[in-house]
């Protein structure tokens, strides 16, 4: 995969020499913005995660840690992703060195999620709103039903709650104790019904 990384990578090179480095937290985008600005949206399972040292194209002789996340796509919800689909992220851990980016989700082999992908290979984290474009899918042990979680591990009850801050409680669950979290199928259906589903304009 050809990488066309921007100039901020020079600054991250210095951070990569530290045990842990952090970046600025991103404000959650609203649901329609996430749908409209995604290059593609998929439901996928992580096949493998591989972190490595890479040369910095902007600073010869310097390097940074990057990670490749290979995905098994279970469902294409929007767009036409490449096959195989491999996310290219800045950050990761190699031996005792780690580059940690605030706002970057932690991918683990075998875990399933719905991903709003944008700028793969061109952004620090190729997801809309960084971790806000990452929705784990877990199975409820009590009901056996799959449910969509926000990146902070809290259940997603309504697609509009994607715009809530990480610390905010579900408005839907607060108002209706009988409400149930969205399933992966529910969430995919609501994505396709978004007013921005067919939008082609990519907001920078």
N, C-alpha and C positions, 0 to 999 in steps of 0.2 A: 504494500500500500504506500503510495507516495504521500509524504507529509509536507504540507505547506503551512508551517507554523508562524504566527505573527511575532512581532518584535518583543512582546512581553517575556518571551522565553529567555532572553538574555538575563533578565533580573531573576527569574526562577532558577537559573543555573547556580547562582550564589546560594540560594535557599536550599538547593538540593544537597549541599555539603553539610547541612545541619541535620541532627537526628530527626526533627519534625519541622515542617514549614507550613504556614497557613496563608490563606488568601481571604478576600472579603466575602462575607455572606451575601447571598442574592435574595432579593425580595420575590416572593411567590407570584408568578403571573396568573391571570385569571384563566378559566377553563378554555374559553373560545380562543384566546391568544395562544395558548399551548397547542391547541389543535391546528390553528391556522398557520403557525410558524414552524411546525414540525416538517422535516423532510419526509419522514415516514414514522409510523407508529406501529409497534409490534408487541405481541405477547410471546415471550421467549424464556427459555431455560438456559442458564449459564453452563456451557460445556467445559470451558477451561479459563483460567486467569493466569497470565504470564507477565511478570514485571522484568524490566531489563534496563541497563544503562544505554543511553543513546547519545550520539554526537549532536551538539547544538549547531544548527546551520548558520546561526547569526554570530556565533563566537567560536571559530575554529580552535580546537584544543580543549574546549570545555564540553561538558556533558550533563545530562539530566536523567532522571528516572521516568520511564513511561511504562504503561501497562496495556496489553492487548487482552480484550475480553471476547472470547469466541462464544457465539450464541446459537442455540438450536431454536429456530423460529417455529412456534406452534400455530400462530395466526398472524396474518398481515392485516392490520386494521386500516391503515392509510399508506399510500405511496407504494414505491417499488424498491425495497431494500436490496442490496447486493446479496449474492449467495456464494460462499458462506458470508454471514454477517459478523464482522469483527469490529467491536468498538475500540477506538484508539484514544487513550486517555493520558494526560500528564499526571504523574504521581504514581506511587507504589512503594514497594519495599524490596530491596536487594541486599541480602545478608543482613548487616547491622545498620544499613543506611535506609532512611525512609523519607519520602517526600509526600506529605499529607496536605491535601487541598481542602479547606473548609468548603462545604457545599457539594463535595463529591461523594456519591454513594459508595458503599463497600460491596463489591461483587464477590459472590462465593459460588463455587462450582455446585451445580445441582439446584440452585434456587431459581424460582420463577418470578417474573415481573412483567408489567406492562411499561414500555419505554417510549417516551416522546423524543425521538432522535433528531438532532440538528447539528450540522457542521462537523460530521465525523472526520477526524484527522485534521481539522482546522481550528478546533476550540479546545480549551483546557479539558473540559468535560463535555462530550458531544450530546448533551441532553438539554432540552428547553428549560431554562431556569436551574440548571445544574441538578441538584437532588430533587427539585420540585418536578422534574420530568421522569421520576423513577417511582413506580408503584408496585411494591412486592405483592405477590399473590400467595396467600397461605390458606391452609385447610383448617377450619375450626374443628378442634378435637371433639367438641360436644355435639355439634350438629352434622359433622362430616361434609359441610358445605364450604366451597372455597370462598374467600373474601378478599377484597382489595384493601390494602393498607396504604396509608401515606408513608413517606420516607422516614417519619419519626416513629413508625410502628403502630400508630393509631388507626382504627378502621375508618374507611371512607364511606360515608352514608349518602352523600350527594355530590355529583360532579362539580357543583359550584364551590364546594369546600376545598377544592384544590388551591384556591387563592388565600386560604387562611394561613396566618403565621404558624410556624412549627409548634409554638406553645399553646395555641388556641384550641379549645375544646370544640367538638362537633356541635354546630347549631341545631342540626336535624335531630340528633340523639337527645339533646337537651330539651327540645320542644316536644318530642314524641318518644317516650321510653320504649314503645313497641317497634320503633324503626329498626331495620336490619341493614347491615353493611352491604354495599354493592358487591355482587359477584363479578368475576372477570367478564362473563358474558354481558351482564348489565352495563358495565363500564364501557365495553367495546361498542355496544348498541348506542349509548349516549354520545360517544365520540362521533359516531357516524351521523348522528342527528344534529350535531353542532352546526350553527349557522356559518362557521368558518371552515367546515370540513373540506370544501373544495378550493379554499383560498390557496393561491400560488405565490403570493407575495411573501418574501422572507424578511422579517424586520431585523435590522442589525442593531 
